[in-house]
Amino acid sequence: MMRWLDRFPLPLLIAVALWLAVAPISPEPHLIEKLRMLSQGELSNPLDIFDLLLHSGPLVLLAVRLWRRNRDH
């Protein structure tokens, strides 16, 4: 089931994950802002929840991909 992730080009996944993790750079990356809102219990707007998923999704995929890669070696 996860073979598609194993075949996805790792450099592209790293680039997308890093790009979305820091976008937009100014005034504060959305990922940092949404994680702060989540920790303070202020993450209730559906658009903010979507934004958190959008910006953290590629990082989660990258972590899974690297875990699967290291597990096989």
N, CA, C and O atoms as CSV, one atom per row, in Angstrom:
chain,resi,resn,atom,element,x,y,z
A,1,MET,N,N,0.825,-1.203,0.000
A,1,MET,CA,C,0.000,0.000,0.000
A,1,MET,C,C,0.864,1.260,0.000
A,1,MET,O,O,0.485,2.262,-0.606
A,2,MET,N,N,2.009,1.228,0.664
A,2,MET,CA,C,2.865,2.409,0.743
A,2,MET,C,C,3.954,2.411,-0.321
A,2,MET,O,O,4.874,3.225,-0.255
A,3,ARG,N,N,3.868,1.533,-1.281
A,3,ARG,CA,C,4.905,1.484,-2.316
A,3,ARG,C,C,4.962,2.765,-3.142
A,3,ARG,O,O,6.025,3.139,-3.639
A,4,TRP,N,N,3.830,3.433,-3.287
A,4,TRP,CA,C,3.833,4.690,-4.044
A,4,TRP,C,C,4.740,5.713,-3.369
A,4,TRP,O,O,5.416,6.495,-4.037
A,5,LEU,N,N,4.747,5.700,-2.036
A,5,LEU,CA,C,5.608,6.635,-1.305
A,5,LEU,C,C,7.076,6.249,-1.467
A,5,LEU,O,O,7.939,7.123,-1.553
A,6,ASP,N,N,7.364,4.959,-1.507
A,6,ASP,CA,C,8.736,4.496,-1.697
A,6,ASP,C,C,9.264,4.873,-3.084
A,6,ASP,O,O,10.466,5.076,-3.256
A,7,ARG,N,N,8.384,4.966,-4.057
A,7,ARG,CA,C,8.795,5.314,-5.422
A,7,ARG,C,C,8.827,6.814,-5.674
A,7,ARG,O,O,9.382,7.257,-6.680
A,8,PHE,N,N,8.244,7.599,-4.785
A,8,PHE,CA,C,8.223,9.050,-4.952
A,8,PHE,C,C,9.646,9.581,-4.806
A,8,PHE,O,O,10.345,9.200,-3.867
A,9,PRO,N,N,10.090,10.451,-5.711
A,9,PRO,CA,C,11.476,10.959,-5.640
A,9,PRO,C,C,11.747,11.677,-4.316
A,9,PRO,O,O,11.078,12.652,-3.973
A,10,LEU,N,N,12.729,11.180,-3.591
A,10,LEU,CA,C,13.061,11.735,-2.275
A,10,LEU,C,C,13.465,13.211,-2.332
A,10,LEU,O,O,13.014,13.983,-1.486
A,11,PRO,N,N,14.301,13.642,-3.301
A,11,PRO,CA,C,14.650,15.077,-3.337
A,11,PRO,C,C,13.422,15.978,-3.526
A,11,PRO,O,O,13.355,17.062,-2.946
A,12,LEU,N,N,12.467,15.539,-4.323
A,12,LEU,CA,C,11.256,16.328,-4.522
A,12,LEU,C,C,10.428,16.376,-3.239
A,12,LEU,O,O,9.891,17.426,-2.887
A,13,LEU,N,N,10.323,15.267,-2.552
A,13,LEU,CA,C,9.576,15.232,-1.299
A,13,LEU,C,C,10.225,16.130,-0.249
A,13,LEU,O,O,9.529,16.828,0.487
A,14,ILE,N,N,11.541,16.114,-0.179
A,14,ILE,CA,C,12.255,16.990,0.757
A,14,ILE,C,C,12.002,18.456,0.416
A,14,ILE,O,O,11.741,19.267,1.303
A,15,ALA,N,N,12.080,18.793,-0.869
A,15,ALA,CA,C,11.871,20.179,-1.294
A,15,ALA,C,C,10.459,20.660,-0.961
A,15,ALA,O,O,10.286,21.765,-0.446
A,16,VAL,N,N,9.457,19.844,-1.249
A,16,VAL,CA,C,8.071,20.233,-0.968
A,16,VAL,C,C,7.838,20.341,0.536
A,16,VAL,O,O,7.187,21.279,0.998
A,17,ALA,N,N,8.360,19.398,1.293
A,17,ALA,CA,C,8.176,19.420,2.745
A,17,ALA,C,C,8.809,20.668,3.368
A,17,ALA,O,O,8.200,21.327,4.210
A,18,LEU,N,N,10.025,20.979,2.948
A,18,LEU,CA,C,10.683,22.168,3.494
A,18,LEU,C,C,10.006,23.454,3.057
A,18,LEU,O,O,9.856,24.393,3.839
A,19,TRP,N,N,9.602,23.482,1.798
A,19,TRP,CA,C,8.946,24.678,1.261
A,19,TRP,C,C,7.645,24.969,2.011
A,19,TRP,O,O,7.402,26.102,2.426
A,20,LEU,N,N,6.819,23.948,2.181
A,20,LEU,CA,C,5.547,24.177,2.867
A,20,LEU,C,C,5.730,24.375,4.369
A,20,LEU,O,O,4.884,24.997,5.012
A,21,ALA,N,N,6.804,23.865,4.933
A,21,ALA,CA,C,7.043,24.052,6.360
A,21,ALA,C,C,7.374,25.510,6.689
A,21,ALA,O,O,7.055,25.981,7.781
A,22,VAL,N,N,8.001,26.218,5.770
A,22,VAL,CA,C,8.400,27.604,6.055
A,22,VAL,C,C,7.559,28.648,5.330
A,22,VAL,O,O,7.754,29.845,5.540
A,23,ALA,N,N,6.635,28.219,4.487
A,23,ALA,CA,C,5.833,29.175,3.725
A,23,ALA,C,C,4.690,29.718,4.573
A,23,ALA,O,O,4.126,28.949,5.351
A,24,PRO,N,N,4.324,30.937,4.482
A,24,PRO,CA,C,5.142,32.050,4.023
A,24,PRO,C,C,6.149,32.427,5.108
A,24,PRO,O,O,5.883,32.266,6.299
A,25,ILE,N,N,7.260,32.908,4.699
A,25,ILE,CA,C,8.341,33.208,5.640
A,25,ILE,C,C,7.988,34.394,6.534
A,25,ILE,O,O,8.335,34.407,7.715
A,26,SER,N,N,7.312,35.370,5.988
A,26,SER,CA,C,7.011,36.575,6.748
A,26,SER,C,C,5.498,36.723,6.897
A,26,SER,O,O,4.808,36.468,5.910
A,27,PRO,N,N,4.941,37.094,7.984
A,27,PRO,CA,C,5.601,37.436,9.238
A,27,PRO,C,C,5.959,36.197,10.065
A,27,PRO,O,O,6.869,36.255,10.891
A,28,GLU,N,N,5.255,35.072,9.854
A,28,GLU,CA,C,5.525,33.845,10.603
A,28,GLU,C,C,5.060,32.668,9.739
A,28,GLU,O,O,3.981,32.729,9.150
A,29,PRO,N,N,5.853,31.607,9.656
A,29,PRO,CA,C,5.409,30.452,8.881
A,29,PRO,C,C,4.076,29.913,9.399
A,29,PRO,O,O,3.846,29.846,10.607
A,30,HIS,N,N,3.200,29.529,8.461
A,30,HIS,CA,C,1.876,29.046,8.845
A,30,HIS,C,C,1.954,27.838,9.768
A,30,HIS,O,O,1.151,27.710,10.693
A,31,LEU,N,N,2.903,26.960,9.527
A,31,LEU,CA,C,3.017,25.765,10.350
A,31,LEU,C,C,3.290,26.136,11.813
A,31,LEU,O,O,2.672,25.584,12.724
A,32,ILE,N,N,4.200,27.054,12.024
A,32,ILE,CA,C,4.498,27.514,13.390
A,32,ILE,C,C,3.271,28.172,14.006
A,32,ILE,O,O,2.928,27.915,15.160
A,33,GLU,N,N,2.620,29.016,13.230
A,33,GLU,CA,C,1.434,29.717,13.726
A,33,GLU,C,C,0.332,28.729,14.107
A,33,GLU,O,O,-0.274,28.858,15.171
A,34,LYS,N,N,0.072,27.751,13.253
A,34,LYS,CA,C,-1.010,26.798,13.518
A,34,LYS,C,C,-0.662,25.873,14.685
A,34,LYS,O,O,-1.543,25.518,15.468
A,35,LEU,N,N,0.599,25.480,14.815
A,35,LEU,CA,C,0.998,24.661,15.958
A,35,LEU,C,C,0.874,25.442,17.265
A,35,LEU,O,O,0.491,24.888,18.295
A,36,ARG,N,N,1.201,26.729,17.215
A,36,ARG,CA,C,1.026,27.579,18.397
A,36,ARG,C,C,-0.453,27.684,18.756
A,36,ARG,O,O,-0.825,27.581,19.925
A,37,MET,N,N,-1.302,27.894,17.729
A,37,MET,CA,C,-2.744,27.969,17.965
A,37,MET,C,C,-3.266,26.658,18.552
A,37,MET,O,O,-4.107,26.670,19.451
A,38,LEU,N,N,-2.766,25.526,18.046
A,38,LEU,CA,C,-3.182,24.219,18.539
A,38,LEU,C,C,-2.787,24.044,20.003
A,38,LEU,O,O,-3.579,23.553,20.807
A,39,SER,N,N,-1.570,24.442,20.347
A,39,SER,CA,C,-1.109,24.289,21.732
A,39,SER,C,C,-1.867,25.198,22.695
A,39,SER,O,O,-1.977,24.894,23.883
A,40,GLN,N,N,-2.386,26.305,22.188
A,40,GLN,CA,C,-3.136,27.241,23.035
A,40,GLN,C,C,-4.640,26.959,23.022
A,40,GLN,O,O,-5.410,27.653,23.686
A,41,GLY,N,N,-5.057,25.936,22.262
A,41,GLY,CA,C,-6.466,25.595,22.187
A,41,GLY,C,C,-7.290,26.544,21.341
A,41,GLY,O,O,-8.506,26.629,21.515
A,42,GLU,N,N,-6.648,27.259,20.428
A,42,GLU,CA,C,-7.336,28.255,19.603
A,42,GLU,C,C,-7.575,27.768,18.171
A,42,GLU,O,O,-8.070,28.531,17.342
A,43,LEU,N,N,-7.239,26.532,17.871
A,43,LEU,CA,C,-7.370,26.028,16.506
A,43,LEU,C,C,-8.766,25.442,16.328
A,43,LEU,O,O,-8.972,24.250,16.555
A,44,SER,N,N,-9.728,26.276,15.922
A,44,SER,CA,C,-11.102,25.813,15.782
A,44,SER,C,C,-11.696,26.141,14.414
A,44,SER,O,O,-12.657,25.500,13.989
A,45,ASN,N,N,-11.143,27.114,13.734
A,45,ASN,CA,C,-11.624,27.499,12.415
A,45,ASN,C,C,-11.254,26.405,11.409
A,45,ASN,O,O,-10.088,26.014,11.340
A,46,PRO,N,N,-12.221,25.898,10.624
A,46,PRO,CA,C,-11.914,24.844,9.649
A,46,PRO,C,C,-10.791,25.215,8.678
A,46,PRO,O,O,-10.011,24.347,8.285
A,47,LEU,N,N,-10.697,26.466,8.291
A,47,LEU,CA,C,-9.627,26.884,7.386
A,47,LEU,C,C,-8.257,26.768,8.065
A,47,LEU,O,O,-7.274,26.408,7.417
A,48,ASP,N,N,-8.190,27.064,9.337
A,48,ASP,CA,C,-6.936,26.927,10.079
A,48,ASP,C,C,-6.537,25.456,10.219
A,48,ASP,O,O,-5.357,25.119,10.118
A,49,ILE,N,N,-7.510,24.591,10.448
A,49,ILE,CA,C,-7.237,23.156,10.543
A,49,ILE,C,C,-6.735,22.634,9.205
A,49,ILE,O,O,-5.777,21.862,9.161
A,50,PHE,N,N,-7.377,23.049,8.108
A,50,PHE,CA,C,-6.921,22.665,6.780
A,50,PHE,C,C,-5.500,23.163,6.535
A,50,PHE,O,O,-4.668,22.441,5.985
A,51,ASP,N,N,-5.231,24.379,6.939
A,51,ASP,CA,C,-3.906,24.970,6.764
A,51,ASP,C,C,-2.843,24.164,7.518
A,51,ASP,O,O,-1.749,23.940,7.000
A,52,LEU,N,N,-3.163,23.734,8.724
A,52,LEU,CA,C,-2.246,22.905,9.506
A,52,LEU,C,C,-1.968,21.592,8.776
A,52,LEU,O,O,-0.818,21.167,8.675
A,53,LEU,N,N,-3.009,20.960,8.274
A,53,LEU,CA,C,-2.834,19.703,7.539
A,53,LEU,C,C,-2.044,19.907,6.259
A,53,LEU,O,O,-1.194,19.086,5.916
A,54,LEU,N,N,-2.316,20.991,5.551
A,54,LEU,CA,C,-1.618,21.282,4.300
A,54,LEU,C,C,-0.127,21.492,4.529
A,54,LEU,O,O,0.696,20.976,3.773
A,55,HIS,N,N,0.221,22.233,5.549
A,55,HIS,CA,C,1.623,22.564,5.785
A,55,HIS,C,C,2.394,21.454,6.506
A,55,HIS,O,O,3.618,21.387,6.397
A,56,SER,N,N,1.699,20.589,7.236
A,56,SER,CA,C,2.391,19.510,7.943
A,56,SER,C,C,2.356,18.187,7.188
A,56,SER,O,O,3.168,17.304,7.465
A,57,GLY,N,N,1.446,18.031,6.253
A,57,GLY,CA,C,1.306,16.776,5.517
A,57,GLY,C,C,2.579,16.291,4.848
A,57,GLY,O,O,2.965,15.137,5.038
A,58,PRO,N,N,3.244,17.137,4.070
A,58,PRO,CA,C,4.489,16.684,3.434
A,58,PRO,C,C,5.586,16.313,4.431
A,58,PRO,O,O,6.392,15.426,4.150
A,59,LEU,N,N,5.633,16.970,5.583
A,59,LEU,CA,C,6.614,16.599,6.610
A,59,LEU,C,C,6.315,15.213,7.169
A,59,LEU,O,O,7.231,14.436,7.440
A,60,VAL,N,N,5.043,14.908,7.339
A,60,VAL,CA,C,4.655,13.581,7.822
A,60,VAL,C,C,5.018,12.526,6.785
A,60,VAL,O,O,5.552,11.471,7.128
A,61,LEU,N,N,4.727,12.812,5.512
A,61,LEU,CA,C,5.081,11.872,4.447
A,61,LEU,C,C,6.586,11.659,4.375
A,61,LEU,O,O,7.046,10.534,4.184
A,62,LEU,N,N,7.351,12.727,4.527
A,62,LEU,CA,C,8.810,12.609,4.509
A,62,LEU,C,C,9.294,11.754,5.678
A,62,LEU,O,O,10.179,10.915,5.508
A,63,ALA,N,N,8.730,11.959,6.841
A,63,ALA,CA,C,9.122,11.166,8.008
A,63,ALA,C,C,8.808,9.688,7.796
A,63,ALA,O,O,9.617,8.826,8.138
A,64,VAL,N,N,7.651,9.395,7.240
A,64,VAL,CA,C,7.279,8.006,6.968
A,64,VAL,C,C,8.210,7.409,5.926
A,64,VAL,O,O,8.669,6.275,6.064
A,65,ARG,N,N,8.483,8.178,4.888
A,65,ARG,CA,C,9.371,7.696,3.818
A,65,ARG,C,C,10.761,7.383,4.366
A,65,ARG,O,O,11.322,6.334,4.048
A,66,LEU,N,N,11.322,8.268,5.179
A,66,LEU,CA,C,12.649,8.047,5.747
A,66,LEU,C,C,12.645,6.883,6.736
A,66,LEU,O,O,13.606,6.116,6.793
A,67,TRP,N,N,11.575,6.746,7.508
A,67,TRP,CA,C,11.470,5.629,8.439
A,67,TRP,C,C,11.435,4.305,7.683
A,67,TRP,O,O,12.122,3.352,8.050
A,68,ARG,N,N,10.622,4.254,6.615
A,68,ARG,CA,C,10.529,3.023,5.816
A,68,ARG,C,C,11.864,2.716,5.139
A,68,ARG,O,O,12.254,1.553,5.035
A,69,ARG,N,N,12.556,3.740,4.684
A,69,ARG,CA,C,13.846,3.551,4.010
A,69,ARG,C,C,14.895,3.009,4.988
A,69,ARG,O,O,15.641,2.091,4.647
A,70,ASN,N,N,14.955,3.562,6.182
A,70,ASN,CA,C,15.942,3.119,7.179
A,70,ASN,C,C,15.582,1.779,7.789
A,70,ASN,O,O,16.466,1.032,8.209
A,71,ARG,N,N,14.313,1.469,7.843
A,71,ARG,CA,C,13.861,0.198,8.383
A,71,ARG,C,C,14.296,-0.965,7.482
A,71,ARG,O,O,14.602,-2.055,7.965
A,72,ASP,N,N,14.320,-0.717,6.167
A,72,ASP,CA,C,14.685,-1.757,5.205
A,72,ASP,C,C,16.176,-1.996,5.129
A,72,ASP,O,O,16.604,-3.025,4.607
A,73,HIS,N,N,16.987,-1.066,5.640
A,73,HIS,CA,C,18.450,-1.220,5.545
A,73,HIS,C,C,19.028,-1.776,6.797
A,73,HIS,O,O,20.240,-1.968,6.885
